[in-house]
């Protein structure tokens, strides 16, 4: 009953922001479509290698709600399937970069002023000094263009942000009484980091992860747009936009609808992240 009460309170605080609820609904729709892609897409067979020149470049109609591309493939079906690599990229990039950056930031923040702190943070500053997208493009360009290497390139550019965030939080609370008490009682460094400092870092990190999910997907689409991500004929939001650009403005639907999908994804995760941030802020207040 207590857990149900706490969940009800959290939902009440979250639902007071209509924008956050809209963001949550958008994210649920995107995730649901990605998971159920073979069942909800009208022409699932056209998501892969498929050619039907008789139906090429058809405008949106009742038969093809978002039209067809230059190969005669249903854009709606390919767009739904394209959500899968986008979400997979976001999940895997954050699953790798967050623990690495977060762990290094905690260690450096707790040992602020030490040689270890200087080493970790100077390396972090070097990565942060390079524009993120340029760094990802540079890394991806020397590797074989595919989804895995695009994930690797984005992961390399993403972990420093979590390192800096964890460092700021850890260094600001390392002198709190409960941390000093744990040190005086002989607690190990691992215990202090995991049990005393880590819980106080979770709220900003969880908020940033939600906000970053959309931006990781957009960055991955940017790599695919220039040919460094998922390769055709596999559906990807970036390469769908890229393939349609050359046909503007006559066949606008080939570019506009995948671009709108990217905007909706980023908007949904941003609104959801804002709601989570406000929820933690209210609880901490």
C-alpha positions in Angstrom: 0.0 0.0 0.0 2.8 2.4 0.8 4.5 1.8 -2.6 1.2 2.4 -4.3 0.7 5.6 -2.4 4.2 6.8 -3.3 3.5 5.9 -7.0 0.3 7.8 -6.8 2.0 10.9 -5.4 4.7 10.8 -8.1 2.1 10.4 -10.8 0.1 13.3 -9.5 3.2 15.6 -9.4 4.2 14.4 -12.9 0.8 14.8 -14.4 0.4 18.4 -13.3 2.6 19.3 -16.3 0.5 18.6 -19.4 3.6 18.9 -21.6 5.3 16.1 -19.6 2.3 13.8 -20.1 2.3 14.6 -23.8 6.0 13.7 -23.9 5.4 10.4 -22.1 2.6 9.5 -24.5 4.8 10.3 -27.5 7.6 8.1 -26.1 5.2 5.2 -25.4 3.8 5.5 -28.9 7.3 5.4 -30.4 8.4 2.5 -28.3 5.2 0.6 -29.0 5.4 1.1 -32.7 9.1 -0.1 -32.7 8.3 -3.2 -30.7 5.2 -4.1 -32.7 6.6 -3.0 -36.1 5.9 -6.4 -37.9 2.3 -6.3 -36.8 1.3 -2.6 -37.1 3.1 -1.6 -40.3 0.8 -2.0 -43.4 3.5 -3.5 -45.6 6.2 -5.1 -43.4 7.8 -6.9 -46.3 8.8 -3.5 -47.8 11.0 -2.6 -44.9 13.9 -4.6 -46.3 15.2 -5.2 -49.9 12.2 -4.6 -52.0 11.5 -3.0 -55.4 8.3 -2.2 -57.2 8.9 0.6 -59.8 5.2 0.5 -60.8 4.3 2.1 -57.4 7.4 4.4 -57.2 7.0 8.0 -56.0 3.3 7.8 -55.2 2.0 10.7 -53.1 0.2 10.0 -49.8 -3.1 8.2 -50.4 -5.5 5.7 -48.8 -3.3 2.8 -50.0 0.0 4.4 -48.9 -0.7 6.9 -46.1 2.7 8.5 -46.3 3.4 7.7 -50.0 6.1 5.6 -51.5 9.8 6.2 -52.2 11.7 6.0 -55.5 11.8 2.2 -55.1 8.1 1.8 -54.7 8.4 1.0 -51.0 5.8 2.1 -48.4 7.3 5.0 -46.4 5.1 4.5 -43.4 6.2 0.8 -43.0 9.9 1.7 -43.4 9.5 4.6 -41.0 8.0 2.3 -38.3 10.8 -0.2 -38.8 13.4 2.7 -38.7 12.4 3.4 -35.1 14.1 0.1 -34.1 17.7 1.0 -34.9 17.2 4.5 -33.6 15.9 3.3 -30.2 18.5 0.5 -30.1 21.3 3.1 -30.7 20.0 5.4 -27.9 19.7 2.5 -25.4 23.1 1.0 -26.1 25.0 4.3 -26.3 23.6 5.4 -23.0 24.1 1.9 -21.4 27.8 2.1 -22.2 28.6 5.8 -21.9 26.7 6.4 -18.6 28.4 3.8 -16.4 31.9 4.8 -17.8 31.4 8.5 -17.5 29.4 8.3 -14.3 32.0 6.1 -12.6 34.9 8.2 -13.6 33.2 11.3 -12.5 32.4 9.9 -9.1 36.0 8.8 -8.5 37.4 12.2 -9.7 34.9 14.2 -7.7 35.5 12.2 -4.4 39.2 12.6 -4.9 39.1 16.2 -5.9 42.5 17.9 -5.9 44.4 14.6 -6.3 46.5 13.5 -9.2 43.8 11.0 -10.2 41.3 13.8 -10.3 43.6 15.9 -12.6 44.2 13.0 -14.9 40.5 12.0 -15.3 39.2 15.5 -15.7 41.9 16.7 -18.1 41.2 13.8 -20.4 37.5 14.6 -20.1 38.2 18.3 -21.0 40.1 17.2 -24.1 37.0 15.3 -25.3 34.7 18.1 -24.4 36.8 20.7 -26.2 35.9 19.0 -29.6 32.4 19.7 -31.0 30.5 16.4 -30.4 29.2 15.8 -33.9 32.5 16.6 -35.5 34.2 14.1 -33.2 31.6 11.4 -34.0 32.0 12.1 -37.7 35.8 11.9 -37.5 35.6 8.5 -35.7 32.9 7.0 -37.9 34.6 8.1 -41.1 37.7 5.9 -40.4 35.5 2.8 -39.7 33.3 0.8 -41.9 29.9 2.6 -42.1 27.3 0.6 -40.2 25.1 0.8 -37.2 27.6 -0.7 -34.8 30.4 1.6 -35.7 28.0 4.6 -35.5 27.1 3.6 -32.0 30.8 3.3 -31.1 31.5 6.8 -32.5 28.6 8.4 -30.5 29.6 6.5 -27.3 33.1 8.0 -27.5 31.7 11.5 -27.7 29.0 11.0 -25.1 30.6 9.7 -21.9 32.5 12.9 -21.0 29.2 14.8 -20.3 28.3 12.3 -17.7 31.7 12.4 -16.2 31.5 16.1 -15.8 28.0 15.9 -14.3 28.9 13.3 -11.8 32.1 15.1 -10.9 30.2 18.3 -10.1 27.7 16.5 -7.9 30.2 14.3 -6.1 32.7 17.1 -5.4 29.8 19.3 -4.0 28.7 16.7 -1.5 31.9 15.0 -0.5 32.2 17.2 2.6 28.7 16.6 3.8 28.3 15.3 7.4 27.0 11.8 6.3 30.0 11.3 4.0 32.5 12.4 6.8 30.7 10.2 9.3 31.1 7.2 6.9 34.8 8.0 6.5 35.3 8.2 10.3 33.6 4.9 10.9 36.1 3.2 8.5 33.8 2.7 5.5 35.6 1.7 2.3 35.9 4.1 -0.6 33.6 1.8 -2.6 31.0 1.9 0.1 31.1 5.7 0.3 30.8 6.0 -3.5 28.1 3.4 -3.9 26.0 4.0 -0.7 26.6 7.7 0.2 27.3 9.6 -2.9 25.8 7.6 -5.7 22.1 8.0 -4.5 22.4 11.8 -4.5 23.6 11.7 -8.2 20.8 9.6 -9.5 18.2 12.3 -10.1 20.3 14.6 -12.4 21.7 11.6 -14.2 18.3 10.0 -14.8 17.0 13.3 -16.0 19.9 13.8 -18.4 19.6 10.2 -19.7 16.0 10.9 -20.7 16.8 14.2 -22.3 19.8 12.6 -24.1 17.9 9.7 -25.6 16.3 11.9 -28.3 19.6 13.7 -29.0 21.5 10.4 -29.4 18.9 9.2 -31.9 19.1 12.5 -33.8 23.0 12.3 -33.8 22.7 8.7 -35.1 20.4 10.0 -37.8 22.9 12.7 -38.7 25.6 10.1 -39.2 23.2 8.0 -41.4 22.3 11.1 -43.4 25.9 11.5 -44.5 26.3 7.8 -45.1 28.2 6.8 -41.9 25.4 5.0 -40.1 23.0 2.2 -41.0 23.3 1.4 -44.7 20.4 1.0 -47.2 18.3 -1.0 -47.9 17.9 -1.2 -44.1 15.4 1.5 -43.0 16.9 4.3 -40.9 15.5 7.8 -40.3 18.7 9.5 -41.4 19.2 7.6 -44.6 15.5 8.0 -45.5 15.8 11.8 -45.2 19.0 11.7 -47.2 17.5 9.5 -49.9 14.6 11.9 -50.3 16.5 15.2 -50.4 17.5 14.8 -54.0 13.8 14.6 -55.0 12.7 17.8 -53.3 10.4 19.6 -53.8 8.4 17.3 -56.2 8.4 14.3 -53.9 8.5 16.1 -50.6 6.9 13.3 -48.6 10.0 11.2 -49.0 11.9 13.6 -46.8 9.3 15.5 -44.7 7.8 12.5 -43.0 11.0 10.9 -41.7 12.2 14.4 -40.6 8.9 14.9 -38.7 9.5 11.5 -37.0 12.9 12.7 -35.8 11.4 15.9 -34.4 8.6 13.9 -32.6 11.1 11.6 -31.0 13.4 14.4 -29.8 10.4 16.4 -28.6 8.9 13.4 -26.8 12.0 12.6 -24.8 12.7 16.2 -24.1 9.2 16.8 -22.6 9.5 13.5 -20.7 12.9 14.5 -19.3 11.5 17.9 -18.2 8.8 16.1 -16.3 11.2 13.8 -14.6 13.4 16.8 -13.7 10.5 18.7 -12.2 9.4 15.5 -10.3 12.8 15.2 -8.6 13.0 18.9 -7.9 9.6 18.8 -6.2 10.6 15.8 -4.2 13.9 17.2 -3.1 12.3 20.5 -2.1 
